[in-house]
Each structure stands twice: as C-alpha cells, then as structure tokens.
Amino acid sequence: MSEKKQNKIVVYGAMWCPDTLRALHFFSENNIEIDFKDIDSNEENTKFVEETNNGMRIIPTILLPNGSILVEPSNSELERALTRLQTE
C-alpha cells in the first residue's frame, strides 16, 4: 500500500456508488481538484481498495496528500479532513 505522496486527493470509487457520487459532488462544490480512480475500469484501482480495506471493496476510499485514508466518509468528515490538510 505504498502510494507515492502526491498533491492531489485521490478518490477510488465507482460511478454506480451513491457514496462515491456524493463525495465527488462535495469536492466539485468546494472547487477541489481530485484524481478519480474508477475501480470498475482498472484492476490496480480495485486491488488498492481491497488491500486498504482488508479484502473488501469499500468505496469511496479516499487518499489524502498527507497519506491519510478515508473510507466512506460523510461530508462532515471530508470537511474536517480538508481543514486539517490546510493547517499542515
């Protein structure tokens, strides 16, 4: 699970998943650029999600630039995480 540290938020999910769509909408509404990784179209994306979540495909799985990971976060959890990122 050694992803290179990057500047963008990476969202692993699928377009059929309501929680993924909610997270994508949250980022869009807040003008936050993300890198979306579709687990349906790329086996490596699916593998990352499964490795991160003990073999389960729980989405969205969100990788933040500081290396922390959020799994199925609520909008308030996303807000708190973004606030922490701004103060780091």
Backbone as a ProteinNet text record, in pm:
[ID]
protein_1_A
[PRIMARY]
MSEKKQNKIVVYGAMWCPDTLRALHFFSENNIEIDFKDIDSNEENTKFVEETNNGMRIIPTILLPNGSILVEPSNSELERALTRLQTE
[TERTIARY]
82.9	0	87.4	196.6	287.6	264.2	165.7	139.1	234.9	284.1	370.4	290.6	353.8	286	262.1	142	109.2	29.5	12.5	-54.7	-205.7	-255.9	-400	-462.5	-590.4	-670.7	-709.3	-693.7	-727.5	-851.5	-954.3	-1079.3	-1091.9	-1092.7	-1116.6	-1264.1	-1333.5	-1476.3	-1533.1	-1664.5	-1735.3	-1854.6	-1886.9	-1993.8	-2133.5	-2147.9	-2276.9	-2297.2	-2194.1	-2197.7	-2245.9	-2357.7	-2409.2	-2310	-2233.9	-2136.8	-2021.8	-1980.3	-1877.4	-1929.6	-2051.4	-2109.9	-2124.6	-2162.1	-2174.5	-2039.9	-1935.5	-1801.2	-1753.1	-1775.3	-1735.4	-1809.4	-1936.3	-2014.9	-1960.8	-1925.6	-1868.4	-1742.3	-1652	-1527.9	-1556.2	-1647.9	-1682.7	-1741.4	-1835.6	-1897.6	-1795.4	-1690.8	-1589	-1467.5	-1481.8	-1374.9	-1241.4	-1248.1	-1127.8	-1098	-981.3	-940.4	-900.6	-952.1	-921.7	-877.8	-822.3	-787.5	-880.2	-974.4	-1069.8	-1016.2	-1018.7	-973.4	-1093.4	-1142.4	-1258.3	-1216.4	-1278.1	-1240.3	-1297.8	-1398.4	-1457.3	-1374.4	-1291.8	-1219.4	-1070.6	-1024.9	-882.1	-858.6	-797.9	-774.2	-682	-585.6	-494.3	-571.6	-669.3	-751.1	-830.5	-887.9	-961.9	-869.2	-751.1	-653.9	-616.9	-595.8	-562.6	-674.5	-799.3	-913.4	-921.1	-906.2	-915	-800.8	-679.2	-566	-583.9	-638.6	-659.1	-768.1	-867	-985.1	-995.6	-881.5	-878.8	-957.8	-938.1	-1000.1	-1139	-1191.3	-1326.4	-1321.6	-1421.3	-1432.2	-1522.3	-1469.4	-1546.9	-1509.6	-1610.8	-1585.9	-1687.5	-1646.5	-1516.7	-1408.7	-1290.9	-1170.1	-1089.7	-1059.2	-1000.6	-862.2	-764.5	-625.7	-595.1	-557.5	-526	-376.7	-338.9	-197.1	-103.3	-153.6	-68.7	-54.2	-113.7	-102.3	-215.9	-301.6	-413.8	-521.7	-602.1	-703.9	-839.1	-939.6	-1077.6	-1156.4	-1241.4	-1323.2	-1469.3	-1546	-1688	-1711.5	-1636.3	-1654.1	-1783.2	-1838.3	-1952.3	-1898.9	-1989	-1945.9	-1877.7	-1925.4	-1862.1	-1722.2	-1702.9	-1568.6	-1475.6	-1528.9	-1449.4	-1410.2	-1504.7	-1475.2	-1364.7	-1373.8	-1271.3	-1134.7	-1132.3	-1006.1	-944.1	-1025.9	-975.1	-922	-989.8	-943.4	-808.2	-791.7	-662.4	-553.2	-585.3	-485.8	-437.8	-528.1	-492.3	-400.6	-404.8	-321.9	-189.5	-171.6	-45.8	63.9
-118.1	0	124.4	120.2	233.2	321.6	407.4	505	620.1	673.7	789.2	908.3	987.6	1107.5	1201.3	1254.1	1342.9	1461.1	1560.9	1683.1	1673.9	1591.5	1581.4	1479	1498.5	1399.6	1294.1	1167.8	1058.3	988.1	979.2	913.9	785	672.5	541.7	510.7	483.9	456.7	406.6	415	372.2	464.8	488.1	581.8	529.2	402.8	347.5	358.4	401.4	404.2	540.3	543.7	670.5	745	673.7	740	800.7	733.9	789.7	916.2	910.6	1026.8	1144	1116.4	1221.5	1286.4	1204	1258.1	1341	1291.2	1366.6	1499.5	1498.2	1621.4	1717.8	1667	1750.2	1820.4	1745.2	1805.1	1907.2	1875.5	1967.3	2097.2	2085.8	2204.5	2293.8	2232.7	2307.4	2341.3	2322.6	2354.5	2290.3	2162.7	2088.4	1988.8	2003.1	1914	1778.9	1674.8	1539	1455.1	1340.2	1239.9	1121.5	1095.1	987.1	858.2	752.1	619.8	525	487.5	400.1	255.3	192.8	53.6	-44.1	-2.2	-90.4	-99.8	0.4	3.3	-28.6	-52.4	-75.9	-169.2	-282.3	-383.3	-333.4	-248	-193.1	-106.5	-32	50	-38.1	-145.2	-239.6	-302.6	-340	-402.3	-307.3	-179	-81.9	-73.6	-65.8	-57.5	-182.2	-298.6	-423.5	-435.6	-397.9	-403.9	-306.2	-191.6	-88.7	-128.2	-202.4	-235.1	-383	-445.7	-585.4	-679.7	-663.8	-753.5	-711.8	-604.5	-561.1	-444.3	-437.5	-326.3	-218.3	-143.4	-37	93.6	157.9	281.9	388	513.3	559.1	537.9	507.9	506.9	626.1	718.2	845.7	860.9	882.1	901.1	1049.8	1101.3	1243.2	1267.2	1389.8	1418.9	1391	1395.8	1368.7	1219.4	1135.7	991	927.5	1009.1	950.7	904.5	809.8	747.5	757.1	796.5	799.7	694.1	621.5	518.9	550.5	566.1	603.1	720.7	828.7	940.6	1018	1073	1163.5	1298.7	1386.9	1519.9	1594.1	1577.3	1645.4	1589	1460.2	1402.3	1457	1474.2	1532.9	1676.5	1752.9	1890.9	1895.8	1811.1	1808.6	1771.4	1674.2	1631.7	1744.2	1817.1	1928.1	2040.3	2065.2	2167	2127.9	2000.1	1952.7	1968.1	1937.1	1949.3	2093.4	2187.2	2327.9	2376.4	2313.1	2357.1	2281.8	2182.4	2104	2173.4
0	0	0	-67.9	-67.2	-188.9	-179.1	-283.8	-263.9	-372.7	-365.7	-314.4	-226.1	-177.4	-294.8	-302.9	-413.3	-361.4	-446.2	-405.1	-414.4	-504.5	-525.2	-431.9	-408.3	-338.5	-442.2	-404.2	-495.2	-441.1	-525.1	-487.1	-566.6	-496.5	-557	-538.9	-648.6	-638.4	-768.4	-779.1	-899.6	-920.6	-1046.4	-1078.6	-1043.3	-1010.8	-969.7	-818	-746	-599.1	-548	-475.3	-424.3	-334.4	-251.5	-164.2	-243.8	-350.2	-437.5	-504.3	-556.4	-623.2	-526.6	-403.1	-301.8	-274.7	-260.5	-235.2	-354.1	-475.7	-594.5	-601.8	-568	-566.3	-461	-343.9	-237.3	-286.8	-347.7	-396.8	-507.3	-595.9	-704.2	-649.3	-555.4	-494.7	-425.1	-373	-299.5	-386.1	-517.6	-613.7	-577.5	-539.7	-503.1	-614.4	-672.4	-780.1	-721.3	-781.8	-736.1	-854.7	-822.1	-922.4	-895.6	-987.5	-969.3	-1029	-950.2	-994.2	-990.1	-1106.6	-1118.4	-1094	-993.7	-963.8	-1064.7	-1142.4	-1242.1	-1368.9	-1394.4	-1521.4	-1508	-1385.2	-1366.9	-1248.7	-1276.5	-1173.5	-1062.3	-1096.3	-994	-894.8	-943.8	-854.6	-758.4	-812.6	-728.7	-625.4	-667.2	-577.1	-463.4	-493.7	-389.1	-285.8	-333.3	-242	-154.7	-214.2	-138.4	-37.1	-75.9	16.5	132.5	102.9	204.8	303.8	256	336.9	372	398	442.4	352	220.6	124.4	78.9	135.7	99.3	0.8	-85.2	-181.8	-123.2	-29	33.4	-35	-94	-167	-125.3	-135.5	-181.6	-76.1	-126.3	-46	-96.1	-5.2	-44.1	17.8	-68.7	-25.9	-26.6	89.2	102.1	79.9	42.4	14.8	132.1	255.2	371	400	313.5	329.5	407.5	469.4	543	445.2	492.2	407.9	477	399.9	448.1	371.5	442.7	379.1	406.9	300.6	308.5	403.5	386.5	479.9	453.6	559.8	546.1	497.9	458.8	416.7	531.3	653.4	766.5	792	770.9	783.6	675	554.2	446.5	481.2	534.7	574.8	679.2	781.7	887.2	829.7	739.4	680.2	598.3	522.1	443.2	531.2	641.8	736.2	794	829.3	881.5	776.1	650.9	543.3	528.9	544.9	529.6	640.6	756.4	868.7	877.2	793.5	796.5	719.7
[MASK]
++++++++++++++++++++++++++++++++++++++++++++++++++++++++++++++++++++++++++++++++++++++++

